[in-house]
Amino acid sequence: MADDFKIRVDYEEGGALPILHISGEITSEADDEIMSSYNSIPENKRTRVIINFTETSYINSAGIATLISLITKASENSGKIEFAGLNAHFRKVMDIVGLTDFVIIHDTLQQALS
């Protein structure tokens, strides 16, 4: 049975650092929610956005395309996307598709916040 996709936005560091917590499966059906969640972050707080993958169970090619769109949008506006909590498989996938050249990867969310 497929894991339902869920996303929530939290803020750390006194509300300055946005974190997108993604759980479940990242497929084409998650695209609108991911982009609208990112767009809900005030522009002045988009200089550094962390995506927490700790509870992500699956990513397909459409999900990768969504992440690429998000990274592109952020970089066009002088922002950075950082990944945290990727499991070994997802990290390998990110390496293969070349995303690790465009984002900072943190082993854990705690590491990203320190």
Secondary structure in CASP SS format (residue, H / E / C, confidence):
PFRMAT SS
TARGET T0000
AUTHOR 0000-0000-0000
METHOD secondary structure of the structure
MODEL  1
M C 1.00
A C 1.00
D C 1.00
D C 1.00
F C 1.00
K E 1.00
I E 1.00
R E 1.00
V E 1.00
D E 1.00
Y E 1.00
E E 1.00
E C 1.00
G C 1.00
G C 1.00
A C 1.00
L E 1.00
P E 1.00
I E 1.00
L E 1.00
H E 1.00
I E 1.00
S E 1.00
G E 1.00
E E 1.00
I E 1.00
T C 1.00
S H 1.00
E H 1.00
A H 1.00
D H 1.00
D H 1.00
E H 1.00
I H 1.00
M H 1.00
S H 1.00
S H 1.00
Y H 1.00
N H 1.00
S C 1.00
I C 1.00
P C 1.00
E H 1.00
N H 1.00
K H 1.00
R C 1.00
T C 1.00
R E 1.00
V E 1.00
I E 1.00
I E 1.00
N E 1.00
F E 1.00
T E 1.00
E E 1.00
T E 1.00
S E 1.00
Y E 1.00
I E 1.00
N C 1.00
S H 1.00
A H 1.00
G H 1.00
I H 1.00
A H 1.00
T H 1.00
L H 1.00
I H 1.00
S H 1.00
L H 1.00
I H 1.00
T H 1.00
K H 1.00
A H 1.00
S H 1.00
E H 1.00
N C 1.00
S C 1.00
G C 1.00
K E 1.00
I E 1.00
E E 1.00
F E 1.00
A E 1.00
G C 1.00
L C 1.00
N C 1.00
A H 1.00
H H 1.00
F H 1.00
R H 1.00
K H 1.00
V H 1.00
M H 1.00
D H 1.00
I H 1.00
V H 1.00
G C 1.00
L H 1.00
T H 1.00
D H 1.00
F C 1.00
V C 1.00
I E 1.00
I E 1.00
H E 1.00
D C 1.00
T C 1.00
L H 1.00
Q H 1.00
Q H 1.00
A H 1.00
L H 1.00
S C 1.00
END
